[in-house]
Amino acid sequence: MKQCDLAVLDGDILVHRAAWWAEKEGIDMLENRPHMDIDEWSKGHSKVVVAFSCSRTDNYRRDYFPLYKMNRTGRPEPEGLGYAKEIVEDRCEILRRDRIEADDLLGIMASSGRGTAVSIDKDLRCVPGWHWNPEKEDEPIFVTEEQADFWLYTQWIAGDLTDNIFGVWNHGPKKAQKILDNSPREDWDAIVAELFRNNPRPEHKSIPEIEAMSPDEYALSQAICVRILREGELDKKGEISLWIPDLQPEANVGSPSQSP
């Protein structure tokens, strides 16, 4: 696929990094930092847009797993965060949609071939398309659908504790990748479903929101949390088409849980 002229930047990371940097260097140094990062992150592209997330409480993933990113509640934010956002918003075209994250916007743009997803977040690699981590790569790389799905299922099994996604008990990324490497792609849904049924996390016994779920409901909640939206999964009205893996024989999404 031809490389994109449009760079779609992860605004959440961009402004947080700039604001935390200014905490050490001095707030009066903040004004130039976002401009420097935008220039660096969009290098080689003729156009640039910056994507920002909805509010954490408005995230659609909370409808299915109320604990999603709850571990971040109450964490201090850098003093200059609002100012950093103003600087970026004054300079760049902004992408922001109700109920979804910046990751989803980057994922949709990358998987549709409309833009290069620019972020230092490795989780974006679960979406096919052009990607660039300007801190680790000299130029954008293309992620195939097969590669993206492999990382998606790895994340589904292993979880991501930074986002309060627990995954399968005692299964980290290396174990998850070994399982997937040794299994045909068409069997992955059933294999992961069995992992969730047979390996409940002991900690979950003390978490009412998880204890109330069946193993399949819990597996689906984790799948919804790790899945970054791709092309065709958000329509013009903002309706989300959920990716639902086949967890036969018990798969049933049912009604979303109520967020706290």
BELNOR-V408616 format. One line per field, one symbol per residue. ss: DSSP state (H for helix, E for strand, C for the rest). phi: phi as a letter, one per 20 degrees, with the letter a starting at -180 (. if undefined). psi: psi as a letter, one per 30 degrees, with the letter a starting at -180 (. if undefined). A space follows every 10 residues. Layout:
ss = ???
phi = ???
psi = ???
This chain:
ss = CCCCCEEEEE HHHHHHHHHH HHHHHCHHHH HHHHHHHHHH HCCCCCEEEE ECCCCHHHCH HHHCCCCCCH HHCCCCCCCC HHHHHHHHHH HCEEECCCCC CHHHHHHHHH HCCCCEEECC CHHHHHCCEE EECCCCCCCC EEECHHHHHH HHHHHHHHCE HHHCECCCCC CCHHHHHHHH HCCCHHHHHH HHHHHHHHCC CHHHHHCHHH HCCCHHHHHH HHHHHHCCCC CCCECCCCCE CCCCCCCCCC CCCCCCCCCC
phi = .ffeeeedef fgfgffffff fffeeoffef gefgffffff fdgndecbcc dceffffeff fffdbgeglf fefnffdfge ffffffffff edfddbcfmc eggfffffff feneaefdae effffecfpe cbdfeccfbf cedfffffff ffffffffmb ffdmdemegm cegfffffff gecfgfefgf ffgffffdcf fgfffddgfe gfefgfffgf fffffefefd gndbefenfe effdfeeged fafmeffeff
psi = kkkkfkkjkj eeeeeeeeee efeefkfffe efeeeeeeee fgkfkflklk klllkeffkf ffffjffjgf ffkfkklkeg eeeeeeeeef elkkkkkkfl leeeeeeeee ffgflkjjlg jfffggklak lkjfffkfll lkkleeeeee eeeeeeefaj ffghjfakkg jaeeeeeeee egkkeffeee eeeeeeefik kefffgjeee efkleeeeee eeeeefjkkl kfgjlffgkk jkjjljhkgg kjeakllkl.
